[in-house]
Amino acid sequence: MRQGEAAFVDSGAWIALALTRDPLHSHAREQWQALQAAGARLHTSLPVMIETFTFLERNTSREVALAWKDSIYEPGTADILECRREDLDASWAYFRRNDLHKLSAVDATSFAIMRRMRIGLAFAFDHHFAVVGFRMVG
């Protein structure tokens, strides 16, 4: 990754960072530290926020989910990008692709938001980001 490059943080990365018992936690921490060291400009989206919060609340506790939410709102953590109607409209095309099995609507909207914002780097553990042409952190 380039110094100061924009990167999009997906739900899988947020979850792995939040949960020490997650099998990808150590790897996620290493990648987070690499992003910080490179001065990456981190972004996420409203749909990713909702998906991550819901996962954490259902699989751990409301307190864990709220603590995660509070950490995202700390200055300098990540810019939360809106999902526009144009992003939703663009996302449906990904469901016509035969190479994207079990694609989530949140991931498809993430792809559209990343393209609109010209973000080419994804901090994600979901192979779909690479399949559609984004570079993966680590």
N, C-alpha and C positions, 0 to 999 in steps of 0.2 A: 504494500500500500504506500501511497505517496504521502508526504508530510502535509497535514491539513486537509486531507481528502474527506469528502462527505461519505458517510456510511449509514446504511439503513439497518436498524436493529429490529429483528423479528421476534415473535413470541417465544420461540424455542430458546433463543439466546437469553431473553429476559427470565424465563422460567429456570433455565440452568444456572443463571447467576443468583437467583433468589433462593434456590433450594440446595442446601449443602449435600443432601442425600441424592440429588440428581446425578446419574452416571456421567453426565457431561459437565458437571460443575467445575472441576479443576481445569478442564480445557477451556471452558467459557471464561474463567477468571484470567487465564493466561492471555486469551485473545482480547479481553477487555483491557488488560494492562498494556498490551501492544497498541491498541487503538488510542489509549490515553497518551502513551509515549510518543506516538506519531502525531499527536494533536488533531486527531480525527474530529470532524464536525458530525456529531451523531444526531440521527433523526429516527423517529418512529412515527406511527400513525394512530389516529383515533381508533380504527378497527383493531389494530394490534393491542392497544391499551385495553380495550374492552375484552378481547379474547384472553389476554394474559391475566387480567384481574379475575375474570370468571374462572379460569383454570385454577388459579391460586386459592380462591375462596372455596371452590368445590373440593379441592384435593388437599388442602391444608386447613386454613381457618380464615375467617374474615379479618382477624388481626394481622396475619401475614400478608394478605392481599392489600390491606390498607397501608401497611408499612412500605410495601413495594411501591404503591401508588405515590405515597409521600416522597419516596426517594427519587422518583422520576421527575417530580415537580421541583426538586432542588435545582437552583441555577447551575447551568453548565452541564447538566446530565444529558439531556437530549431535547431536541426541538420536536414538538408533537405536531405532525402535519395533518391537516384536515383531509377528509375523503370527499371530494366533490362529485357531483352528479356525473361529470365528464369522466371521472376515474371509474365510477361504477359502470358506466356505459362501455368504456374501453375494456374493462375486466372480463366481460362476457365472452370475448373472442378467445380467451385462453381455454375456455371449456370446450371449444371445437377442436382443440389439438389432441391428436392421438397419443402424444408422448407425455401427457400430463395426467397420469392416473391418480385418482384420489386427491385431486386438487381442492383446496378450500377456497371459499369466496374471499376470506381475509387475505390469503396469499395472492389471489388474482388482483384484488384491489391494491395490494402492496406493489405488485409489478407495475400497475398503471400509475400509481403515485410516484414510484421511483423513476419511471420514464419521464413523466411530466416535470419532475424536479431535477432530472439529469443526474441521478445518483446511480453509479455503476457498481458500487461495492455493498455487499450484504453480509451482515453479521447474523448468520442463520445456520441452522443445522438441518434444514429442509432442502433436499436435492433439487426441488422444483426451481429454486432461484438460479441455480447453475444451468439447468435445462433451458431456461428462457434467455440465457445469455449474460446474467450478472456474475461478476467476480465474487468469490467467497472469501471472507476473512479467514486467514489460516489455511 
